[in-house]
Amino acid sequence: MKIRLSHADGRPLYVQIMDAVRSGLVRGTLRPQDPLPSVRDLSSSLRVNPRTVSQAYAALERDGVVQVRHGKGTFVAPGVRPEEKERPRLAREVARRALADASRSGLALPDLMTALRELDRDSHGDGRKEDGR
């Protein structure tokens, strides 16, 4: 599991970790019952306080995304269905950040929607994404 944190991002670091786990579920790089890195290993690799990782894991556990098996580690919960729960939650977070950024730039929702539709149309106009796939 690859996580990149940004101090320039307005979200707290623990929320960025949570979103990275959810994104892994949506993309399929994480699956039910997969192990997550230990708090110590992840905090070391991300260079954050272990409490930050613990806070993210605890919130994900409250949401039913992961489960802690004492003495064994933290794992993606067996019943997680990313299509039903995690994809909409992740989409809302992305939308929330886009709206906040648009607002800071003096743009309103209709401006953002128009730009999104144009980008979507441009990226799918010939049936291929912008990167040629």
C-alpha positions in Angstrom: 0.0 0.0 0.0 1.5 3.3 -1.1 0.5 6.4 0.7 1.6 10.0 0.0 0.9 12.7 2.4 0.9 16.4 1.6 1.3 19.1 4.2 0.0 21.5 1.6 -3.3 19.6 1.6 -5.9 21.2 3.8 -6.9 17.9 5.3 -5.4 16.5 8.5 -2.8 13.8 8.0 -4.9 11.1 9.6 -7.7 11.9 7.1 -5.3 11.6 4.2 -4.3 8.2 5.5 -7.9 7.2 5.8 -8.6 8.4 2.2 -5.6 6.5 1.0 -6.9 3.2 2.5 -10.4 3.9 1.0 -8.8 4.7 -2.4 -6.9 1.4 -2.3 -10.2 -0.4 -1.7 -11.9 1.4 -4.6 -8.9 0.8 -7.0 -8.7 -2.8 -5.9 -5.1 -2.6 -4.6 -6.6 -3.5 -1.1 -9.0 -6.3 -0.7 -11.0 -7.6 2.3 -8.8 -9.3 4.9 -5.6 -7.8 3.5 -3.2 -6.7 6.2 -2.3 -3.1 6.6 1.1 -1.9 7.7 1.7 -1.8 11.4 1.3 1.6 13.1 5.0 1.7 13.7 6.0 0.8 10.1 3.6 3.2 8.5 4.4 6.1 10.8 8.1 5.5 10.2 7.7 5.4 6.4 5.4 8.4 6.3 7.5 10.2 8.9 4.5 11.1 11.1 3.7 10.5 14.7 2.5 7.0 15.4 -0.6 8.6 17.1 -1.6 10.0 13.6 -1.6 6.5 12.1 -3.4 5.1 15.2 -6.1 7.8 14.9 -6.6 6.9 11.2 -6.8 3.2 11.9 -9.2 3.8 14.9 -11.5 5.9 12.7 -11.5 3.3 9.9 -12.3 0.6 12.5 -15.3 2.7 13.8 -16.4 3.0 10.1 -16.2 -0.8 9.7 -13.5 -0.5 7.1 -10.7 -2.3 9.0 -10.5 -4.6 12.0 -7.8 -4.9 14.6 -6.8 -8.4 15.6 -4.9 -8.0 18.8 -1.4 -9.5 18.5 -1.8 -9.9 14.8 -2.3 -6.5 13.3 -4.8 -4.4 11.4 -6.7 -5.9 8.4 -9.2 -4.8 5.9 -12.6 -5.9 7.3 -13.9 -9.1 5.6 -17.3 -7.6 4.7 -16.1 -4.4 3.1 -17.8 -3.7 -0.2 -16.0 -0.7 -1.8 -18.6 -0.3 -4.5 -21.4 0.1 -2.0 -19.8 2.3 0.7 -16.2 3.4 0.0 -16.6 4.6 -3.6 -19.4 7.1 -2.7 -17.6 8.2 0.4 -14.4 8.8 -1.5 -16.3 10.6 -4.2 -17.8 13.0 -1.6 -14.4 13.8 -0.2 -13.0 14.5 -3.7 -16.0 16.7 -4.4 -15.7 18.5 -1.1 -12.1 19.4 -1.9 -12.9 20.5 -5.4 -15.7 22.7 -4.2 -13.5 24.3 -1.5 -10.7 24.9 -4.0 -13.2 26.4 -6.5 -14.6 28.6 -3.8 -11.2 29.9 -2.8 -10.6 30.7 -6.5 -13.8 32.6 -6.8 -15.7 30.0 -8.8 -19.2 28.7 -8.1 -20.6 25.2 -8.5 -21.9 25.9 -12.1 -18.4 26.9 -13.2 -16.9 23.7 -11.7 -19.6 21.5 -13.2 -19.1 23.0 -16.6 -15.3 22.4 -16.4 -15.8 18.8 -15.1 -18.2 18.0 -18.0 -15.7 19.5 -20.5 -12.8 17.5 -19.1 -14.8 14.4 -19.1 -15.9 14.9 -22.6 -12.4 15.7 -23.7 -10.9 12.7 -22.0 -13.5 10.3 -23.4 -14.2 11.9 -26.8 -12.5 9.2 -28.9 -13.1 6.5 -26.4 -9.6 6.8 -24.9 -8.4 8.6 -21.8 -6.0 11.5 -22.0 -3.0 9.2 -21.3 -3.8 7.2 -24.5 -5.3 4.1 -22.9 
